[in-house]
């Protein structure tokens, strides 16, 4: 470790802090983190750690999630301006409008969203458990926010329910096209194709 990393390690012990880092942060940050993983894993860890201060090396909604799960702990964001564009691609006004238009409505909110959206939703889901949770809901009408692609992935497997979407998306995952996948398969014909459900339907298909 370099001098800065050693200093951070020392401060971490002095301040009773734990460092959580998302996979997306750079290697030098991951090297000093106590836990590294995706947003769902980090939220699980945040709920269990004993340290009184949580340093969340990730985007803003991850820090908000950690605070929701640990209201009595201090949650610090080293980069408070780091944000996820998709987290803001739905609004409370949209939710309120849908509640007036549909009876028997469940608002399902992907965890990659702001604390404000989560507060107005009926249930929050991850990409890993969205299908299981939505299938178990008694509601027929599902307003899935903010990611339309993940919502359509879930909807395709639960045809008996009626889904409503807004036009939210992850810019990075949406950048990938079916042509990109085809080109990769032609170059590596024996390689399996792994796709995140935040990708476009043409890719997940």
N, C-alpha and C positions, 0 to 999 in steps of 0.2 A: 504493500500500500504506500501511496505517496503521503507527503506531510499533511495535506489537506484532509485526506481520508482518515488518517490517524487522529487528527484533531476532532473530526466529527465523531469518531468512535468513542473518544474520551468524553466529549460533551454529552453523548447519548447516555452514558452511564451516570454522569453527574446530574443530569436533568430527569432521570427516570423516563426515558423516551424509547420508543420502538419505531424503526423505520420500515415502512411498507412501500414496495415499489412495483409498479405495473411492468409487464413484459415490454411495453413500448419505450420505456426510458432507456437511456444509454447504459452501456456496460459498466462504466465507472460508478454510476449511481447504484446499479444492481449489486455491485461488488460490496458495497457497505450496508446494503439493506439486510434486515433480519428475515424478511419474507418477500418473495417475488412470485407474482402470479397474475391471473386475470382479475377483472373487477369483482366477480362473484367470490372468488377465493379470498381476495383481500378483505371483502366485507365480512366474511366468516371469521377470518383471523382477527380483525378489528374488534369483533364482539367478544373474543376470548382472551386477548392479551391482558396482562396485569399492569403493565406500565401506565402511568398517569398521563403521558403525552404520546400522541400518535402523529408521526410525521408521514403524511401521505404523498408519495412521489407519483403523481398521476394527475388526471384532469379533475376539474372542479366537482363534478357529480360524485366522484369517488370519495372525496373529502366530505361532501355532504352526507353520503351514505354512512360513512364511519361515524360522523357526529350524531346522526339519527339513532344509530345502534349504541352509542356511548355518550349520552347527553351530559354526563358528569365528568367527562374527560376533555382534555384540551386536544383539539385536532389542528395540526399545522399544515399548511400548503406551501411548500417552498416556491412554487410557481403559481401564484393565485390567478394569473391571467391565462394559464393553460386551460383550454376548454374543449369540449366536444360539440361540434356544430349541431349534430343530430339531437342533442339534449334539449335544444331550444326550438325544435321543429314542430312542436304542438303547443297549444295554448289552453289556458283555463277556460277561455271564452268558447273554444271549440267543444270542450267537455260539457259545459253548461248547455250549449245549443243542442248537442246530441241527446242529452237527458230529457229535453223537452220534446224531441222528435220521436224517440223510441221508448216504448214500454219494455220492461224486463231487460234493461240494458246493464251490462257489466263493462266498466272501463278498465281495460287491461293495459298496464303501463310497463314498458320495458325498463329495466333498471338503469339503462343508459339515458337518463333523463334528469331534469332538475328536481330538487326537493319539493318545489311548488307543485309540479305536475303529480308527483307521487302522492302528495297530500290530498289531491282531488280524485285520485283513482280508487277503484275498489280493490284491486290486487296488483302487486308488482311481480314481474317474472324475469327470469334470465333466459338466454338463448337455449340453455340446457333443459330447463324445466317448463318452458312456455307451453309446449304441447300437452303435457300431463296436467298442468293446472287449468288451462282453458277447457280441456275436455271434461274436467271434473266440475266445472261451474254449472249451476242449474240454469243460468240465463241462456236464452236463445240468441239475443242480439249482443254482439261483442264489438266494442269500439277499441281497436288496438292502436296504441300510440307509443312512441312517435315513429317507429320504423315500419314503413309499409312492407318492405321486402320480407322481414321476419314475420310480420303479420300474415302475409300471403302464403308463406311457407307453412305456417300453422294451419291456416284456413283450408289449404288443399287437403289436409289430412283429417279435417273435421267438417265434412260437407253438410252435415245436418244442422250446423249453426250458421247464422247470418252475420257476416263480418262487415264492419265499416272501417275504413282507413283514412288517415290523413296522408299527405305526401312527404312525410319525413323519410330520410335515408342517411346512411353512412357514406360520406363522399368517397372514402377510400375503397370500401367494398363495392360501391356502385360503379366505380371506375372500371372494374373488371367486366369483360364482355364474353359472350359465347365464342366469338372468334378467337379471343385470347386463349380460352380453354382448348379449342380445337387445334390451335397452333402448337400448344404445349404437348398435346396428345400425339400429334404427328411427329414431334421431335423426340418424344419419349413414350413410344407406344405401349410399353409394358408397365408404366408407372400408374399407380392408382390416383384418382383425382379426389382431393379432399376440398370440400366447399363449405364456407360458413353461411348460415341461413340469412345473414345480412346482405348477401349478394343478390343480384337481380334474379327474378324467376327464370330467365333464359339460361342462367348459369347453374342454378340449383337443379334445373330440370335435367 
